[in-house]
């Protein structure tokens, strides 16, 4: 029988001590960079400087940040869905070409041809954001197969939403990963809504990882995705398991503070629900923990804020001043 509450329990102070001051401050900076990057991107979208779609990760920063801190981009691969800005920043991509990509400029991350949903990092081994729901899951499985075949000791981490878990690609990939003992990690970021439909109305089980993993003989972990310490500690264990050649299914119980995309007013949820989850803001929780440990002061936090806002301002200026792709570039990179 499945546990009513399968959330991994951790001691925040113990995990904080294990992470240490410098490492935690670095993760705090990364989470804040993701947040401020997306907030300014949202304003640019509403000012019609960004076209197409814009799916924001605001509220979910602790999930990917905790996992990336245990990865080695020289051998570990990451993939995600169309909500991919955070993963690209965590993979080491500079905010300037990422913002330029949103603006559709030739200096963009993929030369202005992918937009918000298709960030990519060759140097960071981030194999792209994917616009098809569940489309990244078989690719992540293939990356895990490649690591095993080549004997690199690497793992693949595939991020997906709760709405992708009923997809056929999800089940086929889990079956293959378990059958072939691939170093594959699948992280379900359950932000409670698949577009405008509540997860409770679309998925037949409450705890997806706990229910689904057993059907494929896989280990599973479920954790508080609004808590960086829980994310970091689970990632530590999960990556170790995968490096031994065993796939793992993970579910992060998280929340997005914006709609499915910037054009979604999110009227399907109550203001009370949103305000409740804002009191659990993962970035603010880490800031308070750093201050509690004596590792950060309010003045220090303001200085970090100013530095990050400066970087985002530079990225916006770079994007605005960059040229648009020439028409002659229309058919390049279309055929091999």
Secondary structure, DSSP 8 states (H G I E B T S, - for coil): ---S--B----HHHHHHHH-HHHHHHHHHHHHHHHHHHHHHHHHHHTTSS-S-----TT-HHHHHHHHTT--TTT-EEEE-S--HHHHHHTT--HHHHHHHHTTBTTSTTTTSSGGGG--BTTTTEEEE-SSTTHHHHHHHHHHHHHHHHT----EEEEEEGGGTTSHHHHHHHHHHHHTT--EEEEEEE-SEETTEEHHHH-S-SSHHHHHHGGGT-EEEEEETT-HHHHHHHHHHHHHHHHTT--EEEEEE---SS-SSTT---TTS-HHHHHHHHTT-HHHHHHHHHHHTTS--HHHHHHHHHHHHHHHHHHHHHHHHS-B--GGGTTTTT--
